[in-house]
Amino acid sequence: MLTWFREKFGRVIVGAIVGLIALVFIFEGISSRSALRGNHEGAVAGKVNGETVSRTEFARSLNQRMEFFKQLSGGKLTEEQVKSFNLRAGVFEEIVSRKLMSQSARQLGWSASDAEVRDRIMEVNVFHKDGKFDPVTYKNLLAANNMTADGYEKMVREDLTLQRVSAFFKSRVKVAEAELKNEFLMTRDKRNLKYVLLTNESARKGIDVKKEEIQKFLADTPKVNLVKQQFEARKDRDFKGKKLEEVREQIARDLIAGEKPAEVKKINERLAAQVLAQLSATDARDVAVNALLKPYGVATRASGMIPQTNTYIPGVGDSKELMDWAFSENSSKAKQFSVPAGTVIAVVTAAEKPDLSKLAGERDALLVQLSSKKERAVMEIFMKRAREKAKIEQNHELIGGSQDG
């Protein structure tokens, strides 16, 4: 999900979006459910060229991001998902990007004025009483959200400044007719992939683990603790509604199988060769392929129509090599690829060619799409240069991961 989001909007744009929605989220109760309760605004999460990122600022941005992902995932976000999406490090990175852009804007004289900050704050409806801005309501709401007036006004100034920077980049972007035509041809040229994804996890299901091995494993206290850890990590996903006693042997079996990498590799190599020999662009052999894969919890899947400009395959991840092949002349015959998730055997089942007669009707939408893409590219170059000169420090215990300075 995170990969898709970054691919669609871009790292810098994501940071800007988070900043701009802050005014909406902060006073709807989200920031009061801080992931870092009890931290005062002066506590430090990091520094960007000497400018402090307070723990409160970090917590607020993290809560906004968590709320956003909760909405995307049906209202629930586990700590395991937070770690899997690397949300803390991602949020800090986007705060860094906002700080760097804001600092650069100040150096160029683009910072929002006191009058602009005041006018924006007075426009926020939650600070109104009887239809007008009310200083008491303003002060009370800030206090209820663990914010000072200085801290909030600084955030508003930063958001306004970032909007000004974005407007500057937008004004510098020009799109030629030839570029529009090329964008149309690239984005309207699409392919549908039928594929099979083989992973280490699926291969482990094919390993023969004896009953005696499981019993011996569960007689070892450290390994029993490992089973308990696995259950806790997967109980809301794989073992929903089940007790540890019901699945402990299954978990033990998976762990034992995971200790046999040579067998895992052998199974995947054998399966890949069998699937490669049978997978075709038609549906004729799908039943046989799926019967072969069923014991491993795997089945053939379809990607849906993917444009030539995309390297992300739903359910698989990024693979430029695979997508380049998908638009080649040889893609009607199945081929095997290595991807971060495992091994993919794919074949193109349908192609959608661009119809130039539709270009005029789609010109306006394409103009917006291409302008946004070029704007992101310019902003990312700007940010890369700013980051190369920056001194960045972070509280690793709070955020996790590493940060280059």
N, C-alpha and C positions, 0 to 999 in steps of 0.2 A: 504493500500500500504506500509506504513511504517512498519507495522508488518511483512509483507511478506519479505521485504528487510532485516530487522534485522534477521529474521529466516533463510534466505538463506545464509547470509554472516557472521552474528555474530556482536555484538556491537563493539568489538575491531577492527575487520577486516574492518568494515564500516569506522571507524575513520582513519585507515591506507589508505584506498582507497581514501578518501577525501583529505588526505595529499598528496598522490602521484599524484593526478590529478591536484593539485594546479598549477604546472608549466605550464600545458596546458591552464587552464582557465584564469589565471591572466592576460595574455597579449592578450586576445581576446576580451577585452572591458567589461567583466562582472564586474570586481571589480570597474570600474568607475561608475557603476550604483549602488552605495552604498545605502543600506537601512539605513545607518547612516551617511548621508552626513554632511560634516563640522566637523567631529570628527578628531582630530589630532592623530598621532600614539601613543602619550604618554598617551592619555586618557585610563582609566581602565575599562575593562568589568569584570575582576575578577582576582584572584590570585590562584596559585597552589603551595603550599609549599613556598610561598613568591615570586614565579616567576610570573611576570605580564602577563595577557592576555589583550592586548590592544584592544580598541574598533575597531581599524582598522583591526586587526587580526580577531576579531570576525565577523565583517561585511563582510570581504573577504570570510571567510568560509561559512557564511550564504548565501551570494550571489551565491557561487558555488553550495551549496545544493539546493537553489531555482531554479537555472538554470537546475539542474539535474531533479528535479521534474516537471519542465515545459516541458522538453523533454518527460517525461513519460506520461504527461497528455495532450499532444497535443498543447503545446506552451503557456498555460495560467495557472497562479497560483494566486488565490485570497487571500486576507488577511485572510478571513475566513478559507481557507484551511491551510494557514501557522499556524494559531492557532489550527486548528483541528489536524494537524500532530504534533503539539508541536515542530515545527522546531527549534525555538530559543533555547529552553532548550536542545533539542537533539544535536544541533551543539555545544553548550557549553560543554555538557557531553563528546563529542568526542574530543574536544580540550583538556579537562582535561585528558582524556585517553592518548592522544599523549604526553602531558607534563609529565605525570607520567611515561610513558614508556621511554621517552627520558631522564628524570632525573635518572631513575634506570640504564639506559644504561651508562650514564656518570659515575655513581658510580662504575660500573663494568669495566670502562675503554674502553667502546665500542664506544664512540663518534667519529664521522667522523673528520678527520684531516683537517687542513686549505688547504692542497694540494688537497684533495678529493673534498672539496667544490669549490675550484677554478676551477678544471677540469670539474666538473659538470656544473657550470655556463657557462663556455666557450663552452660547447657542445650545449647550448640552441640556436636554429636557429634564434629566433627573435632578439638575440643580435648580429647577424652577419651582416657584410657589405662587399660586394665583396668576400663572401665565408670565411671570417675570423671574429673572435670576435672583436667587435669595442667598446672600452670603452665609447665613446660619446653616441652611440646608447643605450648602457647599462644604462648609467646615465639618459638619457632622458626618456627612457621607465619606469624606476623606478619612476621618478618624476611625469610622467603622470598618474601613478597608485597610487599616494600618498604613496610611499614607500621610505625608506632610504636604502642605500646599506647594512648597518648593519642589518636592519630588514629583508631584503630579504635573506642575507647570513645566518642569523640565521634560517630562515625557511628551506633553502636548507640543512643546517647541520642537522636539526631535521629530515627531510625526509630521508636523507642518513642513519642516525643513526637508524631510525625505520626499514629501509630495512635490516640493519645488525642484528637487534634484531629478525626480522621475519626469516631471514636466520638461525639464531642460533636455534630458536625453530623448524624450519623445519628439521634441521640436527639431532635433538634429537628424532624425531618421527619415530617409527618403526611399521610396520604393518605385523602381522603374517598371514599365509595362512588361519588359522581357522577364523580369524577376517574378511578376505575378503569373505569367504564363508558365514559367518553370515550376513555381510552387503548385500551381493547379495540376500539372502533369505528374509531379511527384506525390502529392497527397491524395490524388484520386486514382493512382495506380495501386491496387490492393491485391492481397493474396490471402486465401484461407488455408491454414495448415492443419492437417491431421497429424497427431504426434503421440508418442508414448514416452513418458519420462520414467527412467529407472534410477532409483536412488539407493544408497546404502541401507536406508531404513526398510525399503521394500524388499531388498535382497535378503535381509536378515530373517524375513518370514519363511524363506526357503531353506534355512539351515536346520538340519536335524539335531535337535537338542534332546538328550535322553532325560528321562524322569530322574534318574540317579544324579545327574549333573545339577538339576534344579534343586533337589533336596540338599545336596552338598553345599550349594551356593547359599541357600537359606539357613544353613547351620552356622554360617560364618557371620559374626556380629557386625563387622565393618560393612560387609556386603548387604546385610539386612538394612542397615542405615542408609545405604545407597538406594535400595528399593524404596524406602520411605521418602527419600528426597525426590526420587522420580515421580512417585505418586503425588506428592504435594505440588510439584511443578506442572503435572499434566491432569490433575483431577478435574479442573474446570473445562478441559478440552477433550481429552481422550477417555476419561473415566467419570464423566458426569453422572451423578446419581449413584455411584458405586462406592463400596467400602474397600479399604486396603486389603482386607482378607480375601475379597472376591477376585482381586487382580494381581496379588503379590507374585503368584507363579508366572503369570504372563509377563510381568515386568522383569522378573528374574530371567526368564527365557530370553527376552530381548537383550538384556545386558550380557548374558552369556554369548549370544550370537554376535554381539558387537565386539567381543573379544577374539573373533575369528575373521580378521580382515581378508586373509587370503581366500577363504571360502566365499565371503561376500563378493569379492572381485570376480571370482570364477563364475559365480551364479549370474552376475550382471553381464559378463562377457558372453556367456551361453545364451541368455535371454535376448540380448541385443542382436546376436547373430540370427536367432530364430525369428525375431520380429522383423529384422531387416529383410529377410528372405520372403516374408509373407505380406507385409504392409503395402497397400496399394492405394492409388487415388480413388478407386471405386470402393463401394461398400461390400464387395463380394467376399472378401476374406476377413472382415472385421469380427465376425462371430468366432472364427477359429483363433484369431489373435487374442481376443478378449478371454476366451476359454484358457488359453495358454497363460495369460497374465493373472487370472482370478486368484490363484493361491497366494499371490504376492500383494494383493490389494491394489492392483494397478489396472487401468483400462485405457483404451484409446480416447483421446480428447480432441476437440476442435478449438482453434484459436479465435475463430471469427475473422472477419476481414481486417487485415492490418495494412496500413499504408507503407509505401516504400521509405518514407522518412522516419519510420519507427524501428527501433532495435529491440523493443521490449515485447516479449511474447507472454501473454497471460498464462499463469500457471508454471512458467519456466524461468522467466527473468530475462536479463539482457544477453543478447548474443548477436553481435554484428555479423559474424561469420555465417550463422544460420540464415539471417535475414537477407544477406547478400546472395546466398545460394537460392533462396526462395524466389528471387526475381531474375534468376538465370534461366537458361534454356533447358537445363537438366533437372529441374525441380519436380517434374512429374514422376520421377523414380525415387523411391525412398533412400534417404541417406542418414548416416549416423554422425552425431556431434557430441562433443564434450562441452558441458555448461557448468557453471558453479554448483547447480543443484544436483548434478549427476550426469547421466547419459541420455540423450534424446535421439529418437529415431523419428524422422519427419518426412512428410510428403505433401506437396501442394495439391489440393483438391479442387480449387476454384480460383479464377482470376477475374478481376474487375478492371477493365481498361478505361482510361480517362476519355471523356467525350468533349472535345473542344467546343462543340456547339453550346455547351452549358457554361462556358467560362464567363460570358457577359453577365449572366444571372447570378453568378457567385462572386463577382468581382469585389463587391463591397466587403463581404465576409472575409475574403482572401486578403484584402488590403489590411484589415484589422489584425488578422492572424500573422501575416508576414511582418507587419510593423512591430508587433509585440515581440516576435522572435528576434528581429534585428535590435530592438531596444534592449532586450535581455543580454544579447551578445555584447553590446557596447558597455552596458553596466557591469558585466562580469569582467571585462578587460579592465575597466576602471577599478573595480574591487580587487582584482589580482594585483595591480600595481600598488594599491594602498596597503594590501596585506603584506606584500614583500618588504615594505619599509616599517611595518608595525611591530611594536613590542606587546605581546599578548601574554597575560598570566591568568591562570585559573586555579580554583580550589579543586584539586583532583579528587579529594575525598568526597566532596559534594556532588561533583559532576560526573566523575569517572572518565576513562579514556585518557588521551594525551593531547597536548596542545603545543604546537611549535610556536616559539616566540621569535 
